[in-house]
């Protein structure tokens, strides 16, 4: 049904483009028909809501997004956390706990 609406708008746009260029050469008629068809396709797709994304799929697991526990969060923060789960990254050997300077020059 949606495709029928879009096709109807395309045909209407082609007809309006042809009627607006009746006394002109064929090149102008073809150009106006293409322009009318393009505008008709755009209007038909907008009115029939073709091209809108589907609704978001529900989460498979009970994890809440943004807490760092879901697989999507782990993928988003992989480079920042270097592959470790959030707050579970092992300490750096340069930290003060192991006698280092903690990144500061002596």
Phi, psi and omega in degrees: 000321179294320180295326179295322177296315180295317179297321177297318178292324178295315179295319177297319178295320177297318181294317179295321177296321179290318180292329181284345181237039184296319184269011185259179178285170182294329180296317179292321179298315180295318179298315181293325177293318179295317178296317178295322177293322178294315178294321177295321178295320179295314180294319180294320179292324179290318181287329179266003176061035174278136179103349176284141179292156178286168180295155181295139179285142180292154180293140178284321181255171183276004182289141177271138180289136176102351179271353179089006184255338182282161181295329178294320178295319179296322178291320180296324186255020184300314184287327179290317184268001179054040175085356180265149174298160184300135181063018179238016180286131180294150182294152179285144178293347179271003183284164183294338179299328182256018177092002178280186183264355182074024178092356181259144178287146180289000000 
